[in-house]
Amino acid sequence: MKTKEIKTVAVGMSGGVDSTITALIMKNKGYNVIGLTMQIWDNNPNIKGTSSGCYGPNEKYDIIDAKKAAKMIGIEHHVINLQEEYKKAVIDYFKGEYQKGRTPNPCVMCNSKIKFGLFLDKAMKSGIKFDYFVTGHYARISFDKKRNLYLLKRGLDKTKDQSYFLYRLKQNQLAKIIFPLGGKRKTDIKKFAKEKGFSEYANKQESQNFIECDSYSELLPNGKPGMIIDYNGKKLGEHNGITNYTLGQRKNINIGGLKEPYYVLKINPKKNSIIVGPRRLAFFSKVSVKNVNWIVPFNLIKNNKINVKVRYGAKLASAKFISKDKNKATLSFNKPQFAVTPGQSIVFYDRDYVVGGGIIDKNI
């Protein structure tokens, strides 16, 4: 992509080192750069700011850092208020899924609906004009001339690859996005930041979660106590609310006298019960997926063999499509996978390319 083709780019600035250096890189390449920062914190009294995260009372300091970075780089900067939009699209979704006994991925929803959606819409409606949106994500975008498709590719630094969170991007979005850090390594970005006078950003603690608290229970409503049942239907104890549990969880089951550790195997919201059992029963051979987004149209995928991630921290696993259509898919794993969790995202990869992904509906 030639610089002369782009007059203005908007860079999403969070106040961290990645987005700061992204803005600096684009400025150094000769682009007209505008910094944009989201304001999503809505003064929720339950979030105390006890840990690092995107949503919480320490957001004000991140906004200050983003403004300061923009001034150091020499670019204009705007804060876009998305408190109401974020609450509806991310927080309410997060709460609703947990109450249904499912485990959502709020970062996927934030990227899809907020960061690459309403954020840009609201900025443009406020009169801010730009040609491309640029972020510090560790992912890559390329254009396939033969298939006339924009493709999403894993970041070169596999320890920081963020393509998993971006699988819901559409073709029209990919066409207008630039990821300058996709072909770089995090260690090199921090080194470059220090060389250019941005040491405080290189040394700044990174967000480790989407909320600034030690437990999701601070955000979720109090659940009703219910039964903990073993895989044979025997009552073992009581839980203090299904929102405190997720599939594959071992901690906080608090059942003594067992011959081996028990894990959460299933959550039944209708009966308000938790089913537990030994680890070997938490492996699944198949999965059904809903709300699928195809970056490569499903009818162009001739080879049913695929690699998948069943959660962000999981290793790539070999699988094959049993069936697929516009909105859903069913896959079988070459080897059973641990804690394939309804509500989580599963992302499909062909080598380093993201083919698509969706929301896990059922494990089989």
C-alpha positions in Angstrom: 0.0 0.0 0.0 1.5 3.3 -1.1 1.5 6.3 1.3 0.3 8.6 -1.5 -3.0 6.6 -1.7 -3.9 7.6 1.8 -4.4 11.1 3.0 -5.5 10.6 6.6 -5.5 7.6 9.0 -7.1 7.4 12.4 -5.1 5.4 15.0 -6.8 3.8 18.0 -4.8 4.9 21.0 -5.2 3.2 24.3 -2.4 4.9 26.2 -0.2 1.8 25.9 3.1 1.2 24.1 1.6 -0.7 21.1 -0.9 2.0 20.0 1.6 4.8 20.8 4.3 3.3 18.6 1.7 2.5 15.9 0.8 6.2 15.8 4.5 7.1 15.6 5.2 4.6 12.8 2.3 6.0 10.7 3.5 9.6 11.3 7.0 8.7 10.3 5.8 7.1 7.1 4.2 10.5 6.1 0.6 9.9 6.8 -1.7 12.5 8.3 -2.5 10.9 11.6 -5.4 11.4 14.0 -5.4 9.8 17.4 -8.7 8.3 18.7 -9.4 7.0 22.2 -12.5 5.2 23.4 -14.1 6.2 26.7 -16.1 3.2 27.9 -16.0 3.4 31.7 -19.4 4.3 33.1 -18.6 4.7 36.8 -19.9 1.2 37.8 -19.4 1.2 41.6 -18.7 -2.5 41.7 -15.4 -2.2 39.8 -12.7 -1.0 42.2 -9.8 -0.9 39.9 -7.7 -3.4 41.8 -6.1 -4.9 38.7 -5.2 -3.8 35.1 -7.9 -3.9 32.5 -9.8 -1.9 29.8 -13.0 -1.3 31.7 -12.6 0.4 35.1 -11.9 3.6 37.0 -8.2 3.8 35.9 -9.4 4.6 32.4 -8.9 8.3 33.1 -5.1 7.7 33.4 -5.0 5.8 30.1 -6.8 8.7 28.4 -4.2 11.1 29.9 -1.4 8.9 28.6 -3.0 8.7 25.1 -3.3 12.5 25.0 0.3 12.9 26.1 1.5 10.5 23.5 -0.4 12.2 20.8 1.1 15.6 21.8 4.7 14.1 21.9 4.1 12.6 18.4 2.6 15.9 17.1 -0.9 14.7 16.1 -4.4 15.7 16.9 -6.3 13.6 19.4 -10.0 13.0 20.2 -11.8 11.0 22.9 -15.0 9.3 21.7 -17.6 8.6 24.4 -18.9 5.0 24.1 -20.1 4.4 27.6 -23.7 3.6 26.7 -22.7 1.6 23.6 -20.1 -0.5 25.4 -22.5 -1.3 28.2 -25.1 -2.7 25.8 -22.8 -4.5 23.4 -20.2 -5.9 25.9 -21.2 -5.6 29.5 -24.9 -6.6 29.1 -23.9 -9.4 26.7 -21.3 -10.7 29.2 -23.7 -10.8 32.1 -26.5 -12.4 30.0 -24.2 -15.2 28.8 -23.0 -16.1 32.3 -26.5 -16.1 33.6 -27.3 -18.7 30.8 -24.5 -20.9 32.0 -22.2 -19.9 29.1 -18.7 -18.4 29.1 -18.5 -15.4 26.7 -15.4 -13.7 25.3 -16.0 -10.0 25.8 -12.9 -9.0 23.9 -14.2 -10.6 20.7 -17.5 -8.7 21.1 -15.7 -5.5 21.8 -13.6 -5.7 18.7 -16.5 -6.7 16.5 -19.1 -4.3 17.7 -17.3 -1.4 19.4 -13.6 -0.9 18.4 -14.0 -1.7 14.6 -17.7 -0.6 14.5 -19.5 1.9 16.7 -16.2 3.6 17.6 -15.5 4.6 14.0 -19.1 5.3 13.2 -19.3 7.8 16.0 -16.0 9.4 15.2 -17.0 10.0 11.6 -20.5 11.3 12.6 -18.7 13.8 14.9 -17.0 15.2 11.8 -13.6 13.4 12.1 -12.7 12.3 8.6 -10.1 9.6 7.8 -9.4 7.0 5.1 -8.1 4.1 7.1 -8.3 2.9 10.7 -5.0 1.7 12.3 -4.5 -0.2 15.5 -1.6 -1.9 17.3 -3.0 -5.4 17.0 -0.5 -8.1 16.4 -2.1 -9.5 13.2 -1.7 -9.1 9.5 -3.9 -8.3 6.5 -3.3 -9.2 2.9 -5.2 -9.2 -0.3 -5.8 -12.3 -2.4 -6.2 -11.1 -6.0 -7.3 -14.5 -7.3 -10.2 -14.8 -4.9 -10.7 -11.0 -4.6 -10.6 -11.3 -0.8 -8.9 -9.6 2.1 -7.3 -12.2 4.4 -6.6 -12.0 8.1 -3.3 -13.6 9.1 -1.7 -14.4 12.5 0.9 -12.0 13.8 4.5 -12.8 13.2 5.1 -12.8 17.0 3.1 -15.9 17.9 3.4 -15.1 21.6 1.4 -11.9 21.0 -0.8 -12.9 18.1 -4.2 -11.4 18.4 -5.9 -12.8 15.3 -8.2 -14.9 17.5 -10.0 -11.8 18.7 -10.4 -10.4 15.2 -12.2 -13.3 13.4 -15.5 -11.5 13.3 -14.2 -8.7 11.0 -16.0 -8.3 7.7 -14.5 -7.8 4.2 -15.5 -4.1 4.2 -13.7 -3.6 7.5 -10.5 -5.5 6.5 -10.3 -3.3 3.4 -10.0 -0.2 5.6 -7.7 -1.5 8.4 -3.9 -1.4 8.8 -2.0 -3.4 11.4 1.6 -2.0 11.3 2.8 -4.2 14.2 1.6 -7.5 12.6 5.0 -8.3 11.2 7.0 -7.1 14.2 7.9 -8.6 17.6 6.8 -7.1 20.9 10.4 -7.0 22.2 11.4 -4.9 19.2 8.5 -2.5 19.7 9.5 -1.9 23.4 13.1 -1.4 22.4 12.1 1.1 19.6 9.8 2.9 22.1 12.7 3.4 24.5 15.0 4.6 21.6 12.4 7.2 20.6 11.8 8.7 24.0 8.7 6.7 25.0 10.3 4.6 27.9 7.4 5.3 30.2 5.0 3.6 27.7 7.4 0.7 27.2 7.6 0.1 30.9 3.8 0.6 31.5 1.9 -2.4 32.9 -0.3 -3.9 30.1 -4.0 -4.7 30.5 -4.4 -8.3 31.5 -8.2 -8.4 31.5 -11.2 -6.6 30.2 -12.2 -5.3 33.6 -10.2 -3.8 36.4 -11.0 -6.3 39.1 -9.7 -9.6 40.4 -12.9 -11.6 39.9 -15.8 -11.4 37.4 -18.2 -11.8 40.4 -17.7 -8.0 41.0 -19.5 -7.4 37.7 -22.0 -10.2 37.7 -25.2 -10.3 39.7 -25.4 -12.5 42.7 -26.6 -16.0 41.7 -28.9 -18.3 43.6 -27.4 -21.2 45.5 -28.0 -24.6 43.8 -26.8 -28.2 43.7 -23.4 -29.6 42.7 -24.0 -33.0 41.2 -21.5 -35.6 40.0 -21.6 -37.2 36.6 -23.8 -40.1 37.9 -26.4 -37.7 39.3 -25.3 -37.9 43.0 -25.6 -34.7 45.0 -22.2 -33.7 46.4 -22.8 -30.2 47.7 -24.0 -26.7 47.0 -22.7 -23.9 44.9 -23.3 -20.1 45.4 -24.4 -19.3 41.9 -23.7 -20.7 38.4 -22.1 -17.4 37.3 -19.1 -18.3 39.5 -18.3 -21.4 37.3 -17.1 -22.3 33.8 -16.5 -25.5 32.1 -13.2 -27.2 33.0 -12.9 -25.2 36.2 -11.3 -27.0 39.2 -11.1 -24.3 41.8 -13.9 -23.3 44.2 -15.8 -26.6 43.8 -15.0 -27.2 47.5 -15.9 -30.9 47.7 -13.9 -33.1 50.0 -13.4 -36.8 50.2 -12.8 -37.4 46.5 -10.3 -40.0 45.2 -9.3 -37.5 42.4 -9.8 -33.9 41.5 -13.2 -33.0 40.0 -13.8 -30.4 37.3 -16.9 -28.7 36.1 -18.3 -30.8 33.2 -21.6 -29.0 32.6 -23.7 -26.1 33.8 -27.4 -26.4 33.8 -29.0 -23.0 34.1 -32.6 -24.4 34.0 -32.0 -26.6 37.0 -29.4 -24.1 38.5 -27.0 -27.0 38.9 -23.3 -27.7 38.3 -22.3 -31.2 37.1 -18.7 -32.2 38.0 -16.5 -35.2 37.5 -12.9 -36.3 36.8 -10.8 -34.6 34.2 -11.0 -37.4 31.7 -14.7 -36.6 31.2 -14.1 -33.0 30.3 -12.7 -33.9 26.9 -14.9 -33.6 23.8 -14.6 -35.0 20.3 -17.0 -32.7 18.4 -18.4 -29.2 18.6 -21.3 -27.4 17.0 -20.7 -23.7 16.3 -23.3 -20.9 15.7 -23.1 -17.2 14.6 -20.2 -18.1 12.3 -18.4 -15.3 10.5 -16.5 -16.5 7.4 -13.6 -14.3 6.3 -13.1 -16.8 3.5 -16.6 -17.8 2.2 -17.5 -21.3 3.3 -18.3 -22.4 -0.3 -14.7 -21.6 -1.3 -13.3 -23.9 1.4 -12.8 -27.1 -0.4 -10.5 -28.8 2.1 -12.5 -29.8 5.2 -9.3 -30.3 7.2 -8.6 -27.2 9.4 -6.8 -26.1 12.6 -8.8 -24.5 15.4 -8.4 -22.6 18.6 -11.1 -23.4 21.1 -10.1 -20.5 23.3 -7.5 -17.7 23.1 -4.8 -19.5 25.2 -5.3 -22.9 23.6 -2.9 -24.4 21.2 -3.9 -25.0 17.6 -5.7 -28.3 17.3 -6.4 -30.4 14.1 -10.0 -30.8 13.1 -12.3 -31.2 10.1 -15.6 -29.8 9.1 -18.5 -32.3 9.3 -20.8 -29.7 8.0 -20.8 -25.9 7.4 -23.1 -23.3 6.0 -23.5 -19.5 6.1 -24.3 -19.3 9.8 -23.1 -22.5 11.5 -20.7 -25.4 11.4 -20.0 -28.8 13.1 -16.4 -30.0 13.5 -14.7 -33.1 14.8 -11.3 -33.0 16.5 -8.5 -35.3 15.6 -7.9 -35.6 19.3 -10.5 -34.8 22.0 -10.1 -31.3 23.4 -10.3 -30.3 27.0 -13.2 -28.0 28.2 -14.7 -27.0 24.9 -16.9 -24.3 26.4 -20.3 -23.1 25.2 -20.2 -19.3 24.7 -16.5 -19.2 24.0 -15.2 -18.4 20.5 -13.7 -21.1 18.3 -11.5 -19.8 15.4 -10.7 -21.7 12.2 -7.2 -21.5 10.7 -5.7 -22.6 7.4 -2.0 -22.4 8.1 -1.5 -18.9 9.4 -4.7 -17.5 7.9 -8.0 -17.1 9.7 -10.7 -18.7 7.7 -13.5 -17.7 10.1 -14.9 -18.6 13.5 -18.0 -18.6 15.6 -19.5 -19.1 19.0 -19.4 -22.6 20.5 -23.0 -23.8 20.9 -22.6 -27.4 22.1 -19.8 -29.8 22.9 -20.3 -33.4 21.9 
